[in-house]
Amino acid sequence: MLHKLGRLFVIKNRFEAFVIIYALALGATARGSAYLAEYPGFGGKLLFLATTGAVFLAGAKILDCIKLEREVAELRGQTPPVD
């Protein structure tokens, strides 16, 4: 039962990755706008940039990992997940 529950938290294809990246971006922009309200001026803008930049880095890593998992599955002779 725990194995089935754990499979819900595994990113299987690019669509799921993009949905997760979108959710991360929404959270980052909400946090960034809170930074702009709390720290007006240049400091708030830098913090906003940092939160949105982190989403770009995380999104690239998620997409690279999906690509790597597919290649490893093909080398092992397993069927990779379908997009």
N, C-alpha and C positions, 0 to 999 in steps of 0.2 A: 504494500500500500504506500509506503514512504517512497519507494522507487517511482511509482506513478505520479506522486505529488512532486517529486524532484524534477521529473521530465517537463513539468509546466514552466520551469525557470530556465530552460535551455533554449537558446536562440538557434532555430533550425534553418532559417532561410533569410534572404535579404529583405523581404517584406517585413518580417518581425524585427529585423535590425533597424530598419528605417522608422518603424513605429516607436521603438525604444529611443532612438536618437531624437525623434520629434519630441517625445516626452521629456527627455533631458534638456532639450532646447527651451521648452516652455518653462521648466523650472529655473533654468539659468537666467532667462530674461526676467522672470518674476523677482529672482534674487537680485539681479542687476539693477532693476528699477528701485528696489528697496535700498540698495547702496546709493543710488543717485539721490534719493530723498534724504538719506541719513548723512551723506557726505557730498554736499553740493560742490560743484566746481570740478577741477581737474582730477582730484583723487577719486571721486565717485565715478567719473568716466573711465578711469584706469581699472577700477574694480569691476565695472560693467564689462569692459573688454576682456578682463581675465576670466570672468564667469562664462562668457560666450566662447572664448577661445578654448576653454577646457572641453566644451562640447565638441568642437571641431577635432580635437585630439582624440577624445574618447570615441567619436564616431568613426574616425579613420581606423582606429585599433580594432573596433568591433567588426568592421567590414573586412579588414585584413585577416582576422581570426576565422571568419566564416570561410573565406577563400582558402586559407591554409587547411582547415578541417576537411573541406571538400577534396583538396588534393591528396591529403593523407588517406582519406577513405578510398579514393581511386587507386592509390598505390597498394593498399591492402587488399584490394579486390572486392570491397564492400560497395553497396549501392549508396551514393551520396544522396542527401536530402534534395528534394526537388524544389525549385524556386516557385 
